[in-house]
Amino acid sequence: MVFTIFMQPKLTHMAIPKEVVWEIDPHTIAKHKILKAYLDAWYPILKSTSSRLNYIDGFSGPGKYLGSELGSPLVVIDLALKHQSLNGVELNFIFVEENLARKENLEKEISVLKLPDHFKIGIVHGEFHEVIGKILDELERSGENLAPTFVFIDPFGFAGIPFSIIERLMKIPRVEVLITFMVNRINQFIGDRKNNQHIINLFGSEKVLEMLDENRGNRYEVLRAFYQKQLHNVAGAKFVRYFGMKDVNDRPIYDLFFATKHPLGHIKMKEAMWNIDNEGLFQFSDGTDQNQIVLFQPDSRKVLFDIINETRTKQRYEVKRIRKFVEDETAFLERHMKKSLEYAEENKFIDVDLIKSNGQKRRGKTFPDDVIINFK
Ligand SMILES: C[S@@+](CC[C@H](N)C(=O)[O-])C[C@H]1O[C@@H](n2cnc3c(N)ncnc32)[C@H](O)[C@@H]1O
């Protein structure tokens, strides 16, 4: 008889790899799925607004993993190659890698690809903040506008991403960032005074040290919420969401912070998050609002209805207003809103007017923008 032992996958608190190329883990695969799903939806939308698009991978890695799985630069190139519709668009890729051997490995991997002329690739050996700092200095000097730019910032820990650089990036109109934020790693550094400056740089404020002192118990949540606030209030990102990745034992692995000024970009990123298939290996949740942490799970009709119901200030709303609220301020999408209103109508938590705001009759059980909802 053969016994199969279901091993706990090696999930968290992994040591930082020293090798040029290392083994991929499930959470990196998940991250790549999100990156891919987002750009897959976003590129076709952006291309109608600009004949040039930029992708910056600030911590690019060596291009491939030990089992030949693609690293983020190749994931994105591969995706762009599949988009025939991007043919007339200049695609600029900038890959930054501080480790020379990894940078050379990435060059080697890219050199064997057959890339069309409209793909422009720059592979830079250096530290993210310095390389980007120089690009931004140059941009400021020239006074030119930057084409729509997606910046993927994926460090191993939390060093090397000073808030001042994120702020400068976010102040540019069409820039958005996706940051792997390893707040759990900060715990290992707290208490050592010489790391204080690191932590201040990361958050862009000395206040962070006071917060650490005052909130020993829930440090993790407090720091995430503070980073979100900084991205909003200081860097001026209109939409900031963070998505927490935890292992099966409920231990945080990383958060993905997404910051954009574009409402549609925000929706597309949430769609990417909702579509992620985790095969039971981890928990993935939206923690943007600490009072309404949302696990990405199939049936969230009640969760969303409660959020809408608790936030509303009036009895009567056009669906359009509810949809805007759901899309801009929660982890959910329009399709969730419709299911949630359907559930509320079935359970008589709401009444729905027979006549829509445009004077026409409502079709039963449908929730287009002009339907009117009465909360009880
Ligand atoms: C988590 S790995 C990146 C993985 C890659 N983004 C992917 O998804 O396949 C982080 C990489 O950043 C590099 N690195 C570390 N510090 C850096 C810095 N300050 N600037 C640029 N790259 C850095 C490391 O050598 C490593 O290859």
The ligand as an SDF file (V2000), in Angstrom:
LIG
                    3D

 27 29  0  0  0  0  0  0  0  0999 V2000
   11.9390   39.1450   -5.0090 C   0  0  0  0  0  0  0  0  0  0  0  0
   13.2330   39.2030   -6.1610 S   0  0  0  0  0  0  0  0  0  0  0  0
   12.4470   39.7210   -7.6230 C   0  0  0  0  0  0  0  0  0  0  0  0
   11.6320   38.6980   -8.3010 C   0  0  0  0  0  0  0  0  0  0  0  0
   11.0230   39.1250   -9.6080 C   0  0  0  0  0  0  0  0  0  0  0  0
   10.3950   40.4400   -9.5170 N   0  0  0  0  0  0  0  0  0  0  0  0
    9.9990   38.1260  -10.0600 C   0  0  0  0  0  0  0  0  0  0  0  0
    8.8120   38.3000   -9.7280 O   0  0  0  0  0  0  0  0  0  0  0  0
   10.3650   37.1600  -10.7290 O   0  0  0  0  0  0  0  0  0  0  0  0
   14.1160   40.6660   -5.7300 C   0  0  0  0  0  0  0  0  0  0  0  0
   15.2790   40.9790   -6.6580 C   0  0  0  0  0  0  0  0  0  0  0  0
   15.7050   42.3050   -6.4010 O   0  0  0  0  0  0  0  0  0  0  0  0
   17.1240   42.3730   -6.3930 C   0  0  0  0  0  0  0  0  0  0  0  0
   17.4800   43.5480   -5.5710 N   0  0  0  0  0  0  0  0  0  0  0  0
   17.7090   43.6170   -4.2390 C   0  0  0  0  0  0  0  0  0  0  0  0
   17.8890   44.8940   -3.8490 N   0  0  0  0  0  0  0  0  0  0  0  0
   17.7240   45.6560   -4.9610 C   0  0  0  0  0  0  0  0  0  0  0  0
   17.7420   47.0600   -5.1950 C   0  0  0  0  0  0  0  0  0  0  0  0
   17.9350   47.9310   -4.2060 N   0  0  0  0  0  0  0  0  0  0  0  0
   17.4930   47.5070   -6.4340 N   0  0  0  0  0  0  0  0  0  0  0  0
   17.2690   46.6290   -7.4470 C   0  0  0  0  0  0  0  0  0  0  0  0
   17.2500   45.2870   -7.2890 N   0  0  0  0  0  0  0  0  0  0  0  0
   17.4630   44.8010   -6.0540 C   0  0  0  0  0  0  0  0  0  0  0  0
   17.5500   41.0450   -5.8510 C   0  0  0  0  0  0  0  0  0  0  0  0
   18.8600   40.7330   -6.2720 O   0  0  0  0  0  0  0  0  0  0  0  0
   16.5050   40.1060   -6.4610 C   0  0  0  0  0  0  0  0  0  0  0  0
   16.9310   39.5950   -7.6780 O   0  0  0  0  0  0  0  0  0  0  0  0
  1  2  1  0
  2  3  1  0
  2 10  1  0
  3  4  1  0
  4  5  1  0
  5  6  1  0
  5  7  1  0
  7  8  2  0
  7  9  1  0
 10 11  1  0
 11 12  1  0
 11 26  1  0
 12 13  1  0
 13 14  1  0
 13 24  1  0
 14 15  1  0
 14 23  1  0
 15 16  2  0
 16 17  1  0
 17 18  1  0
 17 23  2  0
 18 19  1  0
 18 20  2  0
 20 21  1  0
 21 22  2  0
 22 23  1  0
 24 25  1  0
 24 26  1  0
 26 27  1  0
M  CHG  2   2   1   9  -1
M  END
$$$$
